[in-house]
Amino acid sequence: MIFPMLLLGLGLVLILAEILFPSFGILSVLATVAVVVSVALAFQESTSAGLVFLVATAILVPLVIVGGFRIFPKSPVGKHMVLDGLSFDSQAGVDQTLTELLGQRGTLDADCRPAGIARFDGRRIDVVTRGEWVTAGTQIEVIEVQGNRVIIRGLADPPAQAT
């Protein structure tokens, strides 16, 4: 029973090695052979031992794969392949001048249903409402700014259009 356990362990190590040091499938093939042979040898011992190995394989292989992908960015190869990128806390993609609009009033240039365009001191800004439909020409006020999202509310109905 020791040999099937060693082969299963070897197969799991080879799976992890394939993730951390890509070998274009060579290590994957060796890992598959080791895991399949370990399960086959366990079934030769007894049916219950084979079933235990089969269940262990069904649980351990996905765990090793997920764990490997979690540690891959920290591996020597992964450090060169995975970019750091921006985090969700980064403000690099946020227009900081939009926060100055909080509380300002402007005019809606295009209907908001719920997204539209408004004008604040001659500056056109993409805006959204909290879900209500606001028609063009309505006076609006900025009630919230979330990143690049400017949330407005209508203050009054637009002037009646002569037809």
Summary of the structure (lengths in Angstrom):
residues: 163
radius of gyration: 30.2
end to end distance: 91.0
largest distance: 91.7
contacts: 447
relative contact order: 0.10
helix: 48%
strand: 20%
